[in-house]
Amino acid sequence: MHRDLRLLAVSNNDHEIRVVDLMDHSRMSDIDTGWPGPAPEYQRLLGHEHNIPCIDISACGTWLVSASIDGTCRRWERTSGECVAVARPSRDWCAKSPLCCDGQARG
C-alpha cells in the first residue's frame, strides 16, 4: 500500500496484479451505515506467469515493482499499467532492493 497516494496493490493466485485507488470514496462502502457499495475500480497489470508474492510502489507513486515465483521481477509504470522492464535477477536481489523514484533500484 502507498500511504500518501492511498493506493493498494494486491495479487492472488491468478497471476495478475490489481491496483486499487482508495481515494475514490464514491466507489467504496458507506462507512456510516455499514452498507457495502459497489466494488472499487481497479487497474489490472498482466504479464507474470506464476504467483506474485512481492509488490512494492515507489515513494513517488510513479513505479510499481513485482517479483513472481516465475523468476521474474517486473517494473510497471503505475498510471498507464505498462510493463517497462523485466529482469530475471536472483531471488535475493528482488527481495532486498527498494525502488527509487527514478526507477532505479537502490541497495
C-alpha positions in Angstrom: 0.0 0.0 0.0 1.2 3.5 -0.8 0.1 5.5 2.2 0.2 9.0 0.7 -1.5 8.2 -2.6 -3.8 5.7 -0.9 -3.1 3.0 -3.5 -3.3 -0.7 -2.7 -1.6 -3.2 -4.9 -2.6 -6.9 -4.4 -2.3 -10.2 -6.2 -3.8 -13.6 -5.8 -3.3 -17.0 -7.5 -4.5 -15.7 -10.9 -1.0 -14.2 -11.7 -2.2 -10.7 -12.1 -1.8 -7.5 -10.0 -4.7 -5.3 -9.1 -4.1 -1.7 -8.2 -7.0 -0.1 -6.3 -7.3 3.7 -5.8 -8.6 4.0 -2.2 -9.1 7.8 -2.7 -12.1 7.1 -4.9 -14.5 7.2 -2.0 -17.5 7.3 -4.3 -16.9 3.6 -5.1 -16.2 2.4 -1.6 -18.7 1.2 1.0 -20.7 3.6 3.1 -18.9 3.6 6.5 -21.7 5.4 8.3 -24.4 2.8 7.5 -22.1 -0.2 7.1 -23.7 -0.9 3.7 -21.3 -2.2 1.1 -21.0 -0.1 -2.0 -20.1 -1.4 -5.5 -16.7 -2.9 -5.9 -14.0 -0.3 -6.4 -12.5 0.2 -9.8 -9.0 -1.3 -10.2 -6.2 -1.4 -12.7 -5.0 -4.9 -13.9 -1.3 -5.5 -14.5 -0.8 -8.6 -16.6 2.4 -10.4 -17.6 3.6 -12.7 -14.8 3.2 -16.4 -15.4 3.0 -17.5 -11.7 2.0 -16.2 -8.3 3.3 -12.8 -7.3 4.3 -12.7 -3.6 6.1 -9.4 -3.7 4.8 -6.0 -4.8 6.1 -2.5 -4.0 5.1 1.0 -5.1 7.8 3.7 -5.3 7.7 6.5 -2.8 6.7 9.0 -5.6 4.0 6.6 -6.8 5.3 6.5 -10.4 6.6 2.9 -10.4 5.4 -0.4 -9.2 7.7 -3.4 -9.0 6.7 -7.0 -8.6 8.6 -10.3 -8.1 7.0 -13.5 -9.1 7.6 -17.2 -8.5 8.1 -17.4 -12.3 11.6 -16.0 -11.5 10.9 -12.5 -13.0 10.9 -9.0 -11.5 8.9 -6.5 -13.4 8.8 -2.7 -13.3 5.5 -1.1 -14.2 4.6 2.5 -15.0 1.8 2.8 -12.5 -0.6 5.2 -14.2 -0.5 3.5 -17.6 0.0 0.0 -16.3 2.6 -0.7 -18.9 5.4 -3.1 -18.0 8.6 -1.2 -18.8 11.2 -3.7 -17.7 11.6 -7.4 -17.0 14.5 -8.9 -15.2 15.5 -12.4 -14.0 17.8 -11.5 -11.1 18.5 -13.7 -8.1 15.7 -14.0 -5.6 17.9 -12.3 -3.1 18.1 -9.1 -5.3 14.3 -9.0 -5.7 13.7 -9.2 -2.0 16.3 -6.7 -0.9 16.2 -3.9 -3.5 13.9 -1.0 -2.6 12.8 1.2 -5.6 13.8 4.8 -6.1 11.6 7.4 -7.8 13.9 7.5 -10.8 13.0 3.8 -11.4 16.5 2.5 -10.4 16.9 0.0 -7.6 18.9 1.1 -4.6 20.8 -1.2 -2.3 
